Amino acid sequence: MDTKLLELSDKLKDLRAEKSDYENKVKKVNEEIENVTTEMIDLMTTEELTSFNRNGTTFSLVTMEYPAAEPSRKSELWQAMKENGFEDLFTINSQTLTATVKELIAENEGVLPTWLDGLIKIAEKNNIRVMKTKKNN
């Protein structure tokens, strides 16, 4: 067997092991981020803060909305969406659905249109947005 092939097989094995190590580290860091975020949300809520600056970074409390089809009524949702001019969404992914529902709510004075009542559920999740503070010139 070609020695180059053997060398490459060893390298591939090592790279996959290294990748696995990094993925485990990322998983642990993500868990820690989630824990710190939850604690910050609790403290910001208690102190009635929507944002604050620290060391050139702005931390803002934001609520993310995640609309999803009611599982038992998906076919009804798709039919209602088609009947209301959204037939082009039927390779619909969650980001497209989220953006479309947000737009429909904004166009309907901040309320989910009645034709979507019971077909869409909206889960909300609080989060912390972290941005560098803009410098005033």
Disulfide bonds with the S-S distance in Angstrom:
none
